[in-house]
Amino acid sequence: MEDKLVSLINTSKFFVDGKDSHRVLDNVNFQVSRGESAALTGTSGSGKSTILNIIAGFEPLTDGELRLNSENTGSWNDQQWSYFRFQTLGIIFQQFNLLTPLNVRQNIAFPLSLNRQPWDNWCDHLVDVLQIRSLLDRHVSSLSGGQQQRVAIARALAHKPQLLLADEPTGNLDQNAGIEVMRLLNELIDECNTALILVTHSQECADFMQTHYHLLNGQLIKSNNKDEPHYATI
Ligand SMILES: Nc1ncnc2c1ncn2[C@@H]1O[C@H](COP(=O)(O)OP(=O)(O)OP(=O)(O)O)[C@@H](O)[C@H]1O
């Protein structure tokens, strides 16, 4: 259990809408270790982003337990969540969530400033691989969707997070750029022993990951070998 960075234990999630209760996760177990990469697939609305939001502390669980670094987060206060997010976590949001008053360089440097880290060779490497060096002084609101996505990726990776949550990180990119991004994510995993949870609709992107999970009717089905899916257990 100790080397597990993320553990969801017997977790369920309901959304209440008026009188209706909508069950998105039904007694799900899910674990990711340091250095592990996991692809999370499923149809639209199956609950993939909800799992990332739960792990990032943006959505509370209805039932069960979320452990991060072996700590039960059920008793964490806002300060503990903030500390975990800026120090340990990198998130590539589906809608990018860039800081619009800031330019590209300032967006990428934002997690560095929170962690009192300098802009270093790794940041230059990210900027070059993602081909955004010529955009560094541009305001992010003036960028195309694909350019914004590449900036969002650089920002999430800049401080070398221990845990990276990536929600459709190649959704706005062409195939070649998407493959470069998947290589970059694997580079981070190899160099920093980062754990990655990748939400994707692309089988090609999922194939870059070590383990595969598929969400179906609130259940998480694990498959190390694509031909042999089985229900995820601890
Ligand atoms: N805050 C919320 N309040 C009510 N329902 C919600 C909320 N967030 C998500 N849902 C519902 O939970 C379900 C799962 O949503 P989620 O965004 O996790 O799906 P997804 O698998 O990531 O979908 P997509 O592939 O389209 O991004 C959907 O039916 C969605 O409408």
The ligand as an SDF file (V2000), in Angstrom:
LIG
                    3D

 31 33  0  0  0  0  0  0  0  0999 V2000
  -21.1210   19.0600  -11.0640 N   0  0  0  0  0  0  0  0  0  0  0  0
  -21.9480   18.1710  -11.6230 C   0  0  0  0  0  0  0  0  0  0  0  0
  -23.2770   18.1760  -11.3020 N   0  0  0  0  0  0  0  0  0  0  0  0
  -24.1190   17.2750  -11.8430 C   0  0  0  0  0  0  0  0  0  0  0  0
  -23.7440   16.3100  -12.7200 N   0  0  0  0  0  0  0  0  0  0  0  0
  -22.4460   16.2700  -13.0730 C   0  0  0  0  0  0  0  0  0  0  0  0
  -21.4800   17.1930  -12.5460 C   0  0  0  0  0  0  0  0  0  0  0  0
  -20.2700   16.8910  -13.0820 N   0  0  0  0  0  0  0  0  0  0  0  0
  -20.4540   15.8480  -13.9060 C   0  0  0  0  0  0  0  0  0  0  0  0
  -21.7640   15.4730  -13.9020 N   0  0  0  0  0  0  0  0  0  0  0  0
  -22.3560   14.3630  -14.6490 C   0  0  0  0  0  0  0  0  0  0  0  0
  -21.5960   13.1890  -14.3520 O   0  0  0  0  0  0  0  0  0  0  0  0
  -21.4500   12.3930  -15.5220 C   0  0  0  0  0  0  0  0  0  0  0  0
  -19.9720   12.1580  -15.7870 C   0  0  0  0  0  0  0  0  0  0  0  0
  -19.3880   13.3830  -16.2130 O   0  0  0  0  0  0  0  0  0  0  0  0
  -17.8350   13.4730  -16.6070 P   0  0  0  0  0  0  0  0  0  0  0  0
  -17.5690   14.8850  -16.9970 O   0  0  0  0  0  0  0  0  0  0  0  0
  -17.0400   12.8770  -15.5270 O   0  0  0  0  0  0  0  0  0  0  0  0
  -17.8040   12.5080  -17.8720 O   0  0  0  0  0  0  0  0  0  0  0  0
  -16.6050   12.2010  -18.8920 P   0  0  0  0  0  0  0  0  0  0  0  0
  -16.5030   10.7220  -18.9940 O   0  0  0  0  0  0  0  0  0  0  0  0
  -15.3910   12.9400  -18.4810 O   0  0  0  0  0  0  0  0  0  0  0  0
  -17.1940   12.8000  -20.2310 O   0  0  0  0  0  0  0  0  0  0  0  0
  -16.4700   13.4400  -21.5560 P   0  0  0  0  0  0  0  0  0  0  0  0
  -15.7100   12.3110  -22.2240 O   0  0  0  0  0  0  0  0  0  0  0  0
  -17.6300   13.9160  -22.3690 O   0  0  0  0  0  0  0  0  0  0  0  0
  -15.5880   14.5800  -21.0830 O   0  0  0  0  0  0  0  0  0  0  0  0
  -22.1850   13.1150  -16.6530 C   0  0  0  0  0  0  0  0  0  0  0  0
  -23.4910   12.5680  -16.7590 O   0  0  0  0  0  0  0  0  0  0  0  0
  -22.2530   14.5530  -16.1530 C   0  0  0  0  0  0  0  0  0  0  0  0
  -23.3840   15.2040  -16.6480 O   0  0  0  0  0  0  0  0  0  0  0  0
  1  2  1  0
  2  3  1  0
  2  7  2  0
  3  4  2  0
  4  5  1  0
  5  6  2  0
  6  7  1  0
  6 10  1  0
  7  8  1  0
  8  9  2  0
  9 10  1  0
 10 11  1  0
 11 12  1  0
 11 30  1  0
 12 13  1  0
 13 14  1  0
 13 28  1  0
 14 15  1  0
 15 16  1  0
 16 17  2  0
 16 18  1  0
 16 19  1  0
 19 20  1  0
 20 21  2  0
 20 22  1  0
 20 23  1  0
 23 24  1  0
 24 25  2  0
 24 26  1  0
 24 27  1  0
 28 29  1  0
 28 30  1  0
 30 31  1  0
M  END
$$$$
